[in-house]
Amino acid sequence: MRPADLKDYTPASLQLTADLTVARRVIDAASEAVKLLKTALGPEFTHAVDVLLAAKGRVIVSGIGKSGHIARKIAATLASTGTPAHFVHPSEASHGDLGELTRHDVVVVLSWGGETNELSDLIQYAKRFRIPLIGMGSNPESTLLKAADVALVLPKVREACPHGLAPTTSTTMMLVLGDALALALMERRDFSADDYRNIHPGGSLGRALIRVGDLMHGHDELPLVDEGATLRQALAVMEKHNFGCIGLTDRKGVLVGIITDGDLRRNLNRDLRDAKAADVMTRNPKTMRADQLAAEAIALMNEKKITQLFVLDGKGRTPKPVGILHIHDCLRAGLR
């Protein structure tokens, strides 16, 4: 179809109503299946979480066909939430990849009917070497679920496919149950946002969780002078560190003020030859803690139209400077 012809099409000609009817039918079927799954959960779910948590090795997730695609996603979700996991294709397992399994692992196998021939070698290997086996399927009398140490039985539902053939509602339930296992494990492990960031350093997820302490310049690079220093002394330290500012501290090392390029410009008309640094400093400067999100620091710098922040240790009533953060540090990290 030529782009010029698109203007001649109307929602009716695109069968909008019919298509939306199909979409809603599929979504309704998935919703009902998930509701059934919710009510069907029992003690075997906690048993599965216990087995997974006790594993000293990895979680090996497997399945064939559409179940295999879901198994890959479950393995990825487990790995990204603190549970080391890996997908093994059952056919490849029969041709050498069984060597990836150890006695310290746990095997999770997905199969709606539980009688898939390609899974037999993997199941037998797990039983032979006493590797815990968790099965996920709909037939409790199937080879898979009868062999499993923990059987996660999915409610029997009709696929959303009009012929009842294409895996749709069945794979949706598998995916949801896999996510439930992953997040239950995540909470059992007290897996924190910082833990999540450590294994998601790339992309928007990693950047969103970067802390000020990850980007700041440490104590050895701090441009600081005593509040009793002369302005000349302060400017010498300011030029040496090249942050465009200098912090002033009292006898206890507490930050009491800051001198920036802007402060100097505002005092150009004064005779500053014998001035003290404290004479031109801005008191109570804006600061951050090392454990705050870098995104918060950027928001504060943008709001106050400043380019640097001193970072305080956040301890006690008189927190002391432990670092300095410049807007350029945030930009280099991909933060905006």
N, C-alpha and C positions, 0 to 999 in steps of 0.2 A: 504494500500500500504506500502511495506517495504521501509525504507529510502534508501536502496541500489538501488531501482528501479527508484529513482528520476532522476538519471543521464540519463535515457533513454528517459525522457520527453523533448520535444522541445516546444518553444512558440506556434507553430502551433497546437500541440496536446492539448495544454491548451486553445485553441480557443482565443488566445490573441486578434486577430483582431476583432472577433465578440464581445468579452467582452468590448473592448474599444469603439466599436461603440455604444453599449448600454449605457455605462457610459457617453459618449459625448452627446448622445441624451437626457439623463436625465438632464445633466448640462445645455444644450442649452434650454431645456424647463423651467428650474428654472430661468435661466438668463432672458429669455423673459418675464416670469411672473413678476419678480422683476421690470423690465423696465416698464411694464404696470402699476404696483402698483405705481411707482414713478410719472408717469404722471397723475394717478387718484387721487392723494392726493389733498385735498382742505381745505377750512376753518374748516371743521369738525375735522381735525387733531388738529389744534390749540385749538378748543373748548374742545376736549378731554384732552389736556394737561392742560388747564385752570381748568377743573373739577378735575383732579387728583391732581393738585397743591393745590387746595383749600381744599382738604380733611383734616379734623382734625384727622381722624383716620387712618386706613390702607386701602390699595388697596386689595380687595378680587378678585382673578382671578380664573375662573372656566371654565371647558369644559369637554367633555366626549370623550373617545377613543383617537385617535391621537391628536385631538384638545386639549384634557386634558393634554397630555404630553407636548405640546407646551405651554399650560397655566402654567404648573409647572415651565418651564424654564423662562417664562416671569416674573413670580412672583419672582423667584430667582434673575433675573437680576435687577428688580426694587429695591429689598431689598439691593442688593450689591452696588447700585449706589445712595443711599440716600433717596429712597422712601419706607417706611415700607409697605411690601406686604406679602400676604399669599395665598396659594392655598387651595381651598375648593372643594372637590369632590362633584359633584351635587347629586349623589345617597346618599352619607353620609349626605349631607345637608338636604335631605328629612327625614332623620332619626335622627335628633337632632343637626347636625352641623350648622343649620341655626342660632343657638344660638351664634355662633361666630361673626355674623354680628351685627354692631351697626349703629345707625343713622348717625354717624360721618364718616362712611366708604364710599368707592366707590366700586361698583361691575363691574368687566370687565368679560364678558362672550364671549367665542369663540365657534362658530359653523358655519361650511361652509354653510350648508343648512338653519340653523336657526329654524328648526322644531323638534329638538331632544326632545323626551318626557321627558327625565331625567332632562332637564333644566327648566321645567315649574314651579316647586315649588320655585326654586331660583329666577326666574324672577318675579313671583307673590309676593314673600316676599319682594323683593326690591321695587316693585311698591307700595305695601301696606304700607310700613313704610317709603316711600319717600327717599329711599337710591338711590343716583345717579347711573344710569345703563349705562355702555358703552358696546355696542354690536359690535362684529367683525364677519362679515360673507359676503357671496356673494349675498344674495337675499334680496334686500331692502324691498320686500313685505312680508318677513318672520315674524313669530311671534316675534322672538328675536329682529330684527332690527326695527320693528314697535313699539315695547314696549320700546326700548332704548331711553334714553335722548340724547345720542350721538351715531349715527350709523356710524361705520367705514366700508364702503362697499368695499369689495375686488373685483377686476376685475374677471370676469368669464373666467377661463382658463381650458384647458384639462389637466388631470393628466398625468404625465410621464409614468405611468403604461400602458402597451400595451392594457389592457382591459378597461382603463379609470376608474379603481375602487380604487386602493390603493392610499390613500392620500399622495401626493408627492409635486407637485407644490403648491397646496393649503396650506399645512402646512408650506412650505417654506415662502410663503407670510405672513402668520400669524406670523411666527418667526421674519421676518424682520421688520414688522410693530410694533411688540412688542418691539424690540430693539430700533426702532426709537422713540417710546414713552418714553422709559426709558432714552435714552440719551438726548432727548429734555428736560425732567424733570431735568436731571442731570445738564444741562447747565443753566436752569432757576434758580436752587438752588445755582449756583456757587459752585458746589461740587468739592472740590479740591483733589489733590493727597494725601494730608495729611488726609483728610476726608476718602478717599478710604482706606488708610493704617489702619486707626483706626478700620475699620470693616473687614479688611483682615489681621489680625495679624499673621496668620499661613501661611505656605507654602512659595514658592518663591516670590509670589506677595508681601506679607507682608515684607519679608526680604529685598526685593529690594528697599523698600521705607522707611526703618529705617533711621532716622536722627542721626547725631552725638550727638545732645542734648539728645536723648533717651538713649544713652549708656554711656555717659561720667560720670565721678565722679565730683561732684559739688564743690562749692567754699570751703566748710569746709574740704575737703580732699586734697586741692591743696598743693603740695610741693613747697613752695615759700620762698625766703629770699630776703632781700635787697641786691643790687649789692655791697654795701660796706661791707657786712658780710665777716668774715674770712672763709677760706676753712673748718676749723674744724666745725664752726657753720653750714655751708651748709651741710656737711656730716652728722651731727647729725639729721638735718631735713630730709635729703634724706633717711636715714636709718629708721626713724620713719614712713614715708609714704609708703615705699616699692614699689615705681614705677620704681626704677632704674634710676631716674633722679631727678633733682631739677631745678626750674626756678628762674631766677634773675630778679628783677623789680627795676625800678628807683623810684625816690621820688613821682612820680605821679601814681605809680602802673602799669606802662606800662612794658610789658615783653621785656627785652633787651637781654636776653641770656639764655642758658641752659647748665647744666652740666650732662653728662651721664656717665655710667660705662666706655664707650669707651674713653671719654675725660680723665678720671682718668688713664686709662691704658697708654694712649699716653704721660702722664706726669710722669710716674713712675721713670724716671731717674733724675728728678728734685728734689731739696730740697724744699718740700712744707710745712715745719713745720710752717712758718710764712706767708704763701701765702694767698692772698685774693681770694675769690671765683671767682671774675671777671678775675683773672689771668689765669684760666684754662677753662673758659666758652666758648661755641660756640655762637657767636653773630648771631642775626637774625634767630632764629630757625624756622623750618617749623611749621605752625599752621593751624588750621581749624576754621570755624565758626560753631556754634551750629546748624544752620539751613541747613548745607550741608548734603548730603547723606553720610551715614556711608561707603557705597561702595567707595566713593571718597577718604575717609580717608584711607581705606585699600590700594587703588591703590597708594596713595602717600607714605605710609609706605613701601610698597613693592618696589616701585621705588627707594626710598632713603635708603632702608635697615635699617630702624629704627623701633622701637617697641612702641613708644609713641608720642603723639602730644598734645600740649597745645591747648585749645579751647578758642578763643577770642570772646568777645561780639559783635564785628562787628559794634560798634557805634562810630561815630566821627572819627577824624583823628588819635587818639591814643587809639585804642581798647585795653581793659584790659583782662587778663585771667579770665575766669569764670568756667573752668573745665579742665579735662585732660582725654584723651582717650588712653587706652592701647590696643595693638593688641589682647590680651586675651579677652577683653570685646567684641570685634567683633566676635571672634571665638566662645565664649559662646552663642552668639545670632544666631549662625548658618551661619555667613557670612564667605566667603572665598575669 
